C-alpha cells in the first residue's frame, strides 16, 4: 500500500500526523522497529525461536522425548499427515538360477495417517501491568509461560494421550503400541524391574531391525533405577555422537565404565546403549489435581466438566489380580479443556486376593461443559486419604475395558488390577536410526505462533498456538514395561 499517493499536495498522507500513526500501527511488530508506539497490526507472530530456545535450553526439558523429536521434526503433509508405517521388513527367497523368475519381496510397509492436533491457549495480562514500566517484559513472560505449558502438555500426551477419551487429544505411545505391537507391552504386574527386563527390551527392538537408544520414565522410577544399578559394571555415562549413543571420554570414567557418584545415565547392552531419561511429564497428573499455588483441589480449567458421581461394587472374578484390603476410589471428569474436581473418595473392601473385581459405575455431573471421559484414581490396599493414584481413563458412553457402548453421560470400569496404583511405565525405544527408520517422530504443521485478540475492558489478550502430531513409524521398535513398582 503506497500511502503517498493520497492526501494533500506536498507529500501525501504519511506526512500528516494521522498518516504517521497509521503507518506505525501497520508496521509495528513486523520487524520495522516501531513496536514502541504500542500499535500492532493483526499479523501472526512467529514464536518458533522461543519454542526452540526453551526446548533446548531449559534443564527440565533436556531429558524429554519432546526435546529429541523437536530437534528432528518434519513438516506435516497436511491436516491429515501421511507417513510410511513399518509393520515388518518382509521376506522372500533371494537365491535362484541364472535364468529364473525373481521373487517379489513381501514388503510390510503401509501408509500411516496422523491427524494433526491443534494446541491453543489464550494468554492474558492486565492493562495496569502493561502500563508499569518496571514490568515491561510482561508480554514475553506470558509467551514463555504459554510455551512451557504447551511443551509439558505435549510431552505428557506423547505417553498416555487417547483421542477416544478426549477427541481433540492426540494418541500417545501406550495406545499406539498396544494397537500395533501389543506383544511389546510387558506387564510386570506390580513387580520392580530388573536388568534382565532392559536387556529383553533391547533384544526385542534389535530383532525388529531397530537399535535401542533411549528410555523414558518417571522421577520415582528413575530414583529406584539409580539404586538398582548402583555399582553395576554396565552402568555407564553416555553422550550422543551422530546416530550413536557412546560412553563419555575414557578420562572421565573410573573403573569398568562407571562414573562413581553420578546417577545412572545409561545401560550398556549387546543390542545398543540405552540413554536414561527421567522427568515428571511421564506421569501428569498421577494424583488428583491440586492447584500448585494454593495447594487445594481444583478443576484444571473453568471450562472443565462438573464433578461426576460414582458407585463402586464388587463381584466374583477368577481372573482378577486385586489384592485383599480396603481400597479408596475417586473419579474426575475430563474434556478437552481439562479435569474436574474429583468426587469424594469411596471405599470398598476386598476380602480375599484374586477373587473379586470392582465395578466403578459413573454418572456425569451434567452442566454446560459435558465430559468426554473420566479419570479413575485408586489407592493401594489400606492407602490413606490423598494417596489415590491414576489407574485408568474411560470414555464417556462406554464400558471399559470391554469397550461396549452404554448410555451417554455414564461410563463403567471393571477394575481387576490391570494397572496397579503406585506403579509406573518405562518406555524404551530406537530414536537414533535415521529419519523414518527411527521408531517415531514429530510432524509440525506450521511454526508456533501467536496473534492478538480484541482487548478486554481491563486486559490484553493473545492466542498462542502449536499444531502437530506424534508419528509412530515403527511400533515394533518401542517396548513398554508396564505396572513397574519403584521399590
N, C-alpha and C positions, 0 to 999 in steps of 0.2 A: 504494500500500500504506500503510494507516494503522497505524503501529506502536503508537500509543497505545491501541488497542482491546484489547491483550493485556498480560498481566503483572500484577503485584501492584497492589493499590489504592494510590492516591496518585499516579498519573501515567502508569503504563504502562511498557512495555519500554524506550522511548527514554531514560528517566531512569536506567536501570541502566547500569553500565559496559559490559556486553556489548552493550546496545542502542545506546549511543553509537558503539561501534566498528563495529557492523553498518551503522548509518546513514551513517557516514563512508565506509565501503567502497563502499556503493551510490552515494553522491553524488560520490565522488572522480572527477575528470576530466570531470564533467558540467557544469562551469561554476559549481558551488556554492562554489568556493573552498576545498575541503577536501582537495585533492590532496596537500598536505604531509604527510598522515598516511601516505602510501605505499600506501594501499589504493585499488584501482581496480575498478570494475565491468567486466564483459565487454561493452563497447559499442564500436561503430565510431566512431573519432575522425576528424573532417574535417581533412584536410591540404591542402585546396584553397588556403587562404590561403598556405601555404608554397610550393605549386607556383606560384602567380601571382607571389609576391614574387621567387622565383628566376628565373622565366621572364622577367619584365620588368625585373629589377634587375641581374642579373649580366652583365658585359660579354661573356663568351664565348657568351651566348645571345641577345644583341641582334640579331645578324645571321642568326639561324637561321630556317628555314622553320617550325619548331615555334612560335617566338615569334609569328609572323604568324597562323598557323592557330589557335593557342590563344586569341588575342585575339578572334576572331570564331567561336568554337566553337559548335556547335548540339547540343542533346540528341539522343542516339541514340534511334531509334524502338523499339528492342528489341535482343535479342541479334543478330538479323539486321537491320541498319539498311537502310531503304529510302529512296531519293532519286531525283530526276529526273536522268537522264543525257542530255546533249545530244549527239546524233550528227550533227546538221545542222539548218540553220534552215528547211528545207523550201522548196517552190516551188509556184507556181500562177499562173494568169492573174488579174489584179485588175480589168481593164477589160472593160466589156461594155455592151450597150444598156440602156435604162431598165427594160425588162421582159425578164428572162432568168434562166436558172438560174445560181446563183453557184457558182463553182469552189471545191472544198474544198482547203484548204492541206495540202500533203503534209508534215505535221509530222514532223520527225525527232527525236522525243523518246521515250525508253523508260524503263522502270523499272530503276533500278540497285540492286544489292544489295552490301552490305559486311558481312562477318562481323566482329563486334566481337572484338577481341583482348584477352586478359587478361594484363596485365603484373603480376607479383607477385614479391616478394623478401622474405626473412626477414632482418631486421636483428637484431644481437645485440651485447650488451656485457656485460662480466664483472661478476659480483656485487661484486667488490672495487672496480671503478671506481664502481659505484653507491653504495658506502659512503664514498667520499672526497669531502669537501665541496668541495675545490678544482676538481673536475671535475663540478660539479652539473649542467652543461648537456650531459652525455654523451648523454642521450636525444635532445635536439634536434639535436645534431651528427649522430647516426646517421640521424635522419629526413631531415635535409638531404642527407646522402650518398646515401641511397636515392633521394630525389627527383632529384638531379643525375644519378645513374646511369640512371634511367628516362628522363629527358629526352634524354640522349645516345643511348640505345639507340633510342628512338622516332625521333629525328632521322636517325640512320643508316639505320633501316628505311624511312623515307619515300622514300629514294632507291633502295635496292637490295634491299629486302625481297622474299622469294619464299616463299610458303607451300607451293609444290610441293617445296621442299627442306627447309624446317623448317615442318611443318604448323601449328604454333601462331604462326608469324610472319605479319605482315600483308604483303600485296603492296605493293611500292614503285612509285615513278613510272616507273622504267625498264620494268618488266614490264607495268604497266598501259597505258602509252603504246604499247609495242610491240604489245600485243594489240588496242588500239582505234584507234590512229592511227600505224601503222608508218612512214608516209612522213614523219612529224615527227621521226624519229630520223635525224640527218645524220651519216654516218661520215666523219671527216676522215682516216682511215687513217694515223694517226701524224704528221700534219702540224699545225703550230701554227695556231690560229685567227686570223682576220683580222677587221678591222672589217666587211668585207662579210658574213661569217658571221652577225654580230649583226644587221645590217640585214636580211638574208634571214629570220632567225628572227622578227624583229619584224613583217615583212611577212606571213609565214605566219599568225601569231596574229591580225593585223589582218584578213586575208582570211577568217578564220573567226569574224568578228564579235566578236573579243576586243580587248583593249587591253594591249599589252605593258607590264610594270611592274617585274619583278624577275628577277634572275639569281643562281643559286647555284652555287658551285664550290669547289674545294679551295684550301688555302692556297698550295701551289706554283703552281697555275694563276693565282690572283689576283696573285701576285708577278710572273708573266710579263705579265699584262694591264696592270699598273702601268707596265711598261716599254713595252709595245706602244702604249699611248695617251698616252705622255708628250708633252706639248706639243700634243696634238691639240685642235683648236678645238671638237670635240664632247664633250670631256671635261668633265663638269660635276659639281657637288656638289648632291645632291638632298635634298629633305625631303618628307614626305607631308602633304598638306593635304586633308582629306576623302578622296575616292576618286582623287586625282590625285597624281602624282609631279612636283614642281615644283622649279626651281632655288632655292637659298637666297637670302636677301636680296641685292639687287644691290650693296649697300655692302660685302658680304663677298667679292665676286668681282672678280678682276683680269683685264683683257683680255676676250677673247671667250668668256666662260662658263667660264674655267679658274681654279681656285684653286691657284696655284703652290705647290709644296712639300707639297701634300696628296696622299695616294694617290687613285687613281681611285675615285670613288663612284658614278658614273653615266655613261650614254651617251645623248646626245640623238639621236633618230631621228624621221623623219616620221610614225611609227606609234605614238609614245609614248616617254617617257623611261624608260630601264631603270636601276633601282637595283641596284648591285652588292653581293652578299653573299658573303663568303668565310669558311669555317670548317672545322675539321678533321673534322667529322662526315660530310662528303660522301664520305670515303674511310676508313672504320673497319672493320677494320684493313686497311691497304694491304699491309703486310708481315706475315710470320709473327709471331704474337703473342709479345711479350716482356713479362714482368712489369715494371710501371713502377717497382717498388721495388728488386727485386734485379737487374734487367737481364737475367735469364736467361730462356730459353724455357720456357714452362709452359702447361699447359692452363688455359683461362679459367674452369673450374669443376671441382670434384671429381666432378660428375655428367656431365662431358663424355665422349665416347666414347674408346676406346683408339686409339692411333696406327695408321693403316692401312698397308698395303704397296702399292707400285705399280711398274709396269714401263713405261717409255717405249720405243716403237718408231716407226720412220718408214716411210712408203710414198709412192710417187709420187702426185702430186696436182697437176694442171694449174691447179686453182682456188686453190691455197694462196698466201698472201701472206707466208709466213715468209721472213725474210732468211736469208742464209747465215751460219754461225757455230756456236759451241758454246753451247748453251742449258742452263741449270740449272733443274731442276724439283723442287718439293716439294709434298706433298699432306697436308692435315689433314682429319680427320673432324669433323663437327658434328652437333649435335642441338639441341633447344630449350633445353638447359642451357648450351651453349657449344661451344668448339672445342678439339680435342685438340692435343697437341704434334705438330708436323709431322714427317713421315717424313724421314729423312736425304736430302739432295739427291742426285739422279742427273743425269748429263749425257748429252747426245746431240748429235751433230754433224750439221748440215745442210750438205751440201757445196755446193749451189747455190741461189740465191734463187728463190722462186716455183716450186719443183719438187717439194716434199715437204710432207706434213703429218706431225705427230707424234701418235700414238695413245697416250693415257695409260690403262692398264688398272689398275683399283683394286680392292683386296680389303680388306674390313673387318678391323679388328684384333680383332673379337669382344668378349667380356666382357659384363658385366651391363648397361652403358649402350650400347645399339646406336646406330649413326649413322643419321640420316635423310638425310644428304648429305655432300658433300666440297667442300673449297676447294682450288683448284689455283693454285699460285704458279709463276711463271716469270721468269727473268732476261732482260735484253736480251742480244743476242749478245756473248759474251765477258764477261758480267757476273760479278763476284766473288761469293764466298760472302756471304750476307746481303743480296744485292741483289734477291732474288726478290720479285716483287710479284703481288698477286692478279689473275688474268685470268679466272677462271670459277668458278662454283658448280654442282655437279652433284648431282642427286637420287640417293639410293641405289636400286639396281634399275633404272637407266636408262642408255642410251647417248645421249650428247648430242654435237652439237646436233640429231640426228635425233629424239630423244625416243622411242626404241623400248625396250620392256622387255627387261631382262636379269635374271639371277638375283639374288635378294635377297642382300645382303651384298657385292655387286660393283657397279661402275659403269665406264663408259668415257667418255673425252672426246677428240674429234678436234680437235686444235689446228692451225688453219691461219691463225692470227693474227687471229681475229675481234675480239679485244681485245688490243692490244699492251701489253706490260709497260711500266710507267712513264708511261702516258697517263692522261688524266683525262676526266671528263664535265662538261659545263656544262648546267645546267637553266635554261631561260628560260620564263617563264610570265606569264599575266594573273592577278594577285592583287588588283586594285583594283576590278574590276567588282563590283557589289553582290550579296550573297547567293549564290544558286545560279547566277548568271551568271558568277561567277568560275570559274577553272579547277578549283579544288579546295577542300576544307575538312576540318575535323576534327570528328567526331561523338563525343561523350563520353557513356558510359552513366550514370555517376554521378560525384560529386566524388571526387577522390583521397582515400583514407582509410587507416586502419590499425586493427588491434586486437591485443590482447595474446594471446600464446600461452602455454601452460604453461611455467613456468620450468625450464630445465635445472638440473642439480645445481650448476653454477658460473656460470650466466649468465642474463640476462634476454633475452627474445625477443619480437619483434613482427612481424606480417605487414603489409607495405605494399603497396597495390595501386592500379592505374590501368587503367580499362577504356575502350577507344575504338577508332576505326578511321579511317584516312585515306580520304577520299571524293574521287573524281575526277569532278567534274561534267561537264567538257568536255575530253577528251583532246586535241582539236584545238587547244586553247589553251595547250598545252605543247610546247615544242621542245627536243630534247636534242641537243647537239653531242657526239658520241661519238668516242673514240680521239683526243683532242686532246693534242698534245705541248706541253710547257711550256718550249720552248726554240726 
